[in-house]
């Protein structure tokens, strides 16, 4: 049987011997909105959460937090509609600044901006690329968990603030979207490090929201930063808009989460012996840093001693120099676990911890464009796309005739769970 999975901007076709029973696990097939432009326009005029448009009174400056190139750009891009909406409210372009939420990612260069914004927007509006180490920060004190809250000062000082992003499952934040684009994307490194250090908490996992300490802290950060509005979209695998939400950040998440569970939740009866997974193609597999999210969802439904074959192009390599330096110098995956359990934490190396948790339990093969020598230095097993069928045959030859195999073509977006 042949299965085609996304790989970068292309696809990979995998052959699984017909003697095996294979489950294709995908998000629910949904029709995109028939008129997404009208839906976005309508949402902007009818915010949810009891928050009114009267906030624009006496407003002089507007800040809009948006995602960087590591996140899909919806079709159509709601940023265009938000800017048009602001113009209809008589905000001139020189009153509006777009802030690209880099988080701890490498900040985008000016040449990369057309990947996420139309050139006409870049020409008419100020675009500020956030740098968690160099951008000016506003110190907002500490969160309820005692963590420092540092937010881009230029964004914080805007009178009216928006956070724009896609709402989907997140492997340790529970769900992406809502306030996260601003609260993490525009935060200082100390804030991000302190928040993400909680990823070892048992409730820091996909699908958890109200009891997820990391997600609830970023809601608190957003409130302290004074972000009034969130514009969120749920997308299909082609980046088409399924639903759009606009209003107060909490109200947007409350409205979106039940639909995200419905669209992307997949429950299976028992773990699999082999899971062949793709994070979902570009930009979700732009680097290992992003692709690891798909690995987490694949590993959740893989038995101890089983296999995950991750098809992730990773044209930008690991995506984190600090991860590379850390994992190259680590003695083993167990050494990584021991180091983090002793109290160490740093964003970048935290990817080594997340991968190590799975690598101690299952066999992981990374099919990518990264040189095999480099992948081995990261303590992973490498392979190349042209070898995928030889690889699959070698693995299936080791499995029993009644082995369970799953294909996961949109792993980052598929909220997997083994039925209890």
C-alpha positions, -999 to 999 in steps of 0.1 A, spaced: 0 0 0 13 35 -9 9 65 14 18 101 5 29 125 32 40 161 32 77 168 32 89 204 30 73 220 0 70 185 -16 58 151 -7 72 116 0 54 84 -10 59 55 14 53 18 6 41 -4 34 39 -41 27 3 -52 20 5 -79 47 2 -53 74 -29 -36 87 -23 2 85 -43 30 101 -43 64 85 -47 90 113 -57 125 102 -76 154 115 -113 155 107 -119 165 71 -137 198 72 -148 221 44 -131 255 45 -153 286 50 -171 293 17 -163 330 20 -134 335 45 -130 371 36 -165 378 47 -161 357 78 -131 376 89 -147 409 82 -178 399 102 -158 387 131 -138 419 133 -171 439 136 -185 416 163 -159 409 189 -167 381 215 -161 384 252 -180 415 261 -152 437 248 -163 467 228 -148 488 200 -150 518 224 -114 510 233 -103 530 203 -113 563 219 -82 583 227 -61 557 211 -30 570 192 -9 540 187 -17 504 177 6 473 181 -2 440 164 17 409 174 20 384 145 38 350 140 71 346 123 79 323 93 77 291 114 39 293 114 16 289 85 2 320 69 -36 316 65 -53 319 31 -65 347 31 -42 364 56 -64 379 83 -37 406 89 -49 423 57 -84 425 70 -73 437 104 -53 465 89 -82 474 66 -105 474 97 -82 497 115 -81 521 85 -119 521 85 -117 532 121 -95 561 109 -61 548 121 -34 559 97 -6 535 88 19 555 107 -1 548 139 2 511 135 32 488 141 34 451 133 56 432 157 69 398 146 69 374 175 102 356 172 103 342 207 137 326 209 138 318 172 164 335 150 148 369 141 137 372 105 157 393 81 141 421 60 145 398 29 124 372 46 94 394 55 76 388 22 72 351 33 46 363 58 35 397 47 24 412 14 50 437 0 23 465 0 20 460 38 58 461 43 59 494 23 30 511 42 35 499 78 63 498 103 74 462 109 94 455 140 111 421 143 114 412 179 147 400 194 143 384 228 179 394 237 182 428 221 148 445 219 139 470 246 119 453 274 92 465 298 96 449 332 61 439 344 71 423 376 65 386 383 38 360 374 19 342 401 45 314 397 72 339 405 86 341 370 99 374 355 76 391 329 96 410 303 77 421 272 88 442 242 86 477 255 76 493 222 46 468 219 37 473 256 36 511 252 11 510 224 -24 522 234 -42 494 216 -28 459 213 -37 428 192 -24 393 192 -29 373 159 -22 336 155 -35 302 145 -52 280 171 -42 244 170 -29 217 194 5 224 210 27 197 223 33 212 258 14 245 258 -19 226 253 -30 249 225 -13 276 204 -29 308 194 -47 335 214 -24 355 235 6 333 229 18 353 199 24 383 221 30 368 255 58 344 243 66 357 208 74 392 222 88 382 255 124 384 268 145 353 270 143 352 308 105 351 306 105 324 279 130 303 297 111 305 330 78 296 314 91 267 293 110 253 323 76 240 334 73 216 304 82 188 328 49 193 346 25 164 340 -2 188 328 21 205 303 9 185 274 -12 187 243 -49 193 248 -47 207 283 -57 243 288 -73 252 321 -49 231 342 -18 236 321 5 258 342 25 270 312 -6 280 292 -22 297 322 9 317 329 10 331 294 -27 341 298 -15 360 329 14 376 309 -11 387 283 -33 404 309 -4 422 325 8 433 291 -27 448 284 -34 429 252 -71 437 245 -79 418 214 -70 384 198 -76 374 162 -74 336 158 -80 312 129 -83 274 127 -67 262 95 -68 230 75 -37 213 60 -38 236 30 -38 267 53 -74 275 44 -96 290 71 -120 267 88 -131 291 116 -122 326 126 -125 342 161 -121 378 173 -125 394 207 -109 392 241 -81 366 243 -98 344 268 -132 344 250 -114 335 217 -98 305 233 -130 294 250 -148 295 217 -120 279 197 -108 250 219 -139 228 216 -137 230 178 -99 223 178 -106 192 199 -133 181 175 -113 188 143 -78 175 154 -84 150 182 -77 114 173 -81 86 198 -67 51 192 -74 18 208 -38 7 215 -3 19 208 14 12 175 46 -7 167 55 17 139 43 53 133 54 70 101 48 107 107 52 141 90 49 173 110 28 185 81 53 199 55 65 235 53 68 255 75 61 230 102 92 210 92 114 240 85 138 228 111 141 201 139 131 227 165 96 228 149 95 192 137 99 179 172 63 189 179 52 163 154 75 137 170 58 142 203 23 135 189 36 104 170 54 91 201 23 94 222 8 65 203 39 44 199 46 14 222 78 10 242 104 -4 219 84 7 188 95 29 160 88 65 148 100 74 113 98 112 112 97 127 76 109 163 82 128 181 55 145 206 80 160 229 53 172 251 81 188 223 101 182 222 138 169 258 141 188 263 173 225 267 178 221 262 215 204 229 210 231 217 187 259 227 211 242 211 240 233 177 224 267 173 208 284 176 242 259 154 260 270 118 267 237 102 260 199 108 261 199 95 297 225 121 306 202 148 291 173 136 312 194 135 344 207 170 338 173 185 334 159 165 364 187 180 385 173 215 379 190 226 347 168 244 321 175 264 290 154 271 259 171 254 229 186 226 249 150 219 261 145 203 227 172 178 236 152 169 267 119 165 249 135 143 223 155 123 249 122 114 267 110 97 236 144 83 224 148 64 257 115 46 251 113 42 213 134 41 182 135 73 162 146 77 126 148 112 111 143 114 73 156 148 63 179 169 42 203 173 71 237 155 66 236 121 83 268 129 102 251 159 118 220 139 127 241 112 144 258 139 164 224 148 177 221 112 188 193 103 163 193 78 135 194 95 101 179 86 67 173 103 34 140 106 15 152 84 -15 158 56 10 124 57 27 111 24 12 143 5 20 140 19 55 103 9 59 110 -26 46 139 -31 71 117 -20 100 87 -40 90 108 -71 85 115 -69 123 78 -67 132 54 -95 138 27 -103 113 0 -87 135 20 -55 141 1 -22 143 12 5 119 0 41 117 5 69 91 4 104 106 6 129 77 -2 160 99 14 151 131 19 186 146 -19 192 142 -31 158 152 -39 156 189 -33 119 194 -42 99 225 -44 62 234 -78 53 247 -77 47 285 
